[in-house]
């Protein structure tokens, strides 16, 4: 079960619940993969909707790696994610929100 106070978000892949979490290491990985100059630039890309599907895959992969499940983007693309693209987009948005919101600020699901 995901613990929102640790910045965890659950996603179901191949019928198995996986936990995502953006640690400092996974954020650094994400910055590099997205070619971002800064953390704020990377976040702004998602906030403004100026992202690609590939960016979502990078974000989900970084979250899964930060959550302890080591998977590559190529491997993730071959797997069935319950709920399809809509679930991926929602999980990515929730992961960013929960990572950069303090407990008690906003809604934590």
Secondary structure, 3 states (H helix, E strand, C coil): CCCHHHCEEEEEECCEEEEEECCHHHHHHHHHHHCCCCHHHHHHHHHCCCCCHHHHHHHHHHHHHHCCCCCCHHHHHCCCECCHHHHHHHHHHHHHHHHCCCCCCCCCC
